[in-house]
């Protein structure tokens, strides 16, 4: 009897521990941080990275945590005309390493560990970008794969290259392919990487075999690393599958600083503008939960310079109303919030946008977020989202004017996704309370928005 009791207690303990492990997600709320691409493209170096990370460290109290070096950290010549002329730095096992002329702390075989240690000392988390696959340069030399008997030729699928970056071959879905990604992620874990953005993997093409291999390799390291899968638009038919492996996956192509962009072909989605998100995000309503987050891409606000990944150096071409709309939409949809601005040139208006704790709380701590499907007459160019707030009975109401001209809106609350009745409301952008009422009465500028915290009056 005593032995049976011990077995039962042991099983209960094991189940409890398993439940605790399942509940401990790598990204329990949508990740927030900064990425180098929108301002630096391929060209970020250690000094500029540290300068931006130092500014972000001052914003930690608002939830901004991850600093990510996007594509090109291994390029000795990031200004080369073609990717093949940019001279990739690589170790003896075919794994990319930081270009020493740009990241001098990586000397003596240390890789990004000294820089990651510095980031962690600032109270931040460190991330890098890769394009899926194995470099053609490694395959040409048939380099050995670390920790295995395989070589690069065993790994490479030479019939598979990324349509917009043919520097790599795809990785075969074989033990050799898994060994390559295992070696890669083991190195990144030793460096102290907390966030890995993998490109050319979530759409055009959708490479589920390599997603599985990378996720498996991350698990083997034992290190909690956020896996961000890019670009989009990821197809909704892949939702259940991709959320098993990634903490973030892009649901749109690259978002840049325009309300909309004109394309030569109807199927083109690059670049995408803010208006495109009003088409993409509703498809993913209900998927943002449990440590897995549909990703509406970066926030191209503030100053995009000196070498943005698209277009000339510039101030964001979005109006302030459009920037507020972008941040509001991403918050009410619970997208990851990743800044693209050069933080060393942060102006007061942009700082005010990204330090509004009430708006950030909508992104980090709301639930049941969804668009309202049926809207009243006069709302033809208006979109409305609702969510439940942090406090008992609190509701969030986001209202967006997609029209190119101002609009005056009037409707009972019951026609806007809320229960009918009287509400106290507070504007989360201004912090100002609104008069208790039974209906909305609101003027919005072109491409403008309002974000309200609503409490029923009983």
Buried (B, 14 or more C-beta within 10 A) or exposed (E): EEEEEEEEEEEEEEEEEEEEEEEEEBBEBBBBBBBBBBBBBBBBBBEBBBEBBBBBBBBEEBBBBBBBBBBBBBBEBBEEEEBEEBEBBBBEBBBBBBBBEBBBBBEEEBBBBBBBBBBEEBEBBBBBBBBBBBBBBBBEBEBBBBEBEBBBBBBBBEEBBBEEBBBBBBBBBBBBBBBBBBBBBBBBBBBBBBBBBBBBBBBBBBBBBBBBBBBBBBEBBEBBBBBBBBBBBBEEEBBEEBBEBBBBBBBBBBBBBBBEBEEEEEEEBBBBBBBBBBEBBBBBBEBBEEBBBBBBBBBBBBBBBEBBBBEEEEBBBBBBBBBBBBBBBBBBBBBBBBBBBBBEBBEEEBBEBBBBEBBBBBBBEBEEBBBBEEBBEEBEEBBBBBBBBEEEEBBBBBBBBBBEEEBEBEBBBEBBBBEEEEBBBBBBBEEEEBEEBEBBEBEBBBBBBBBBBBBBEE
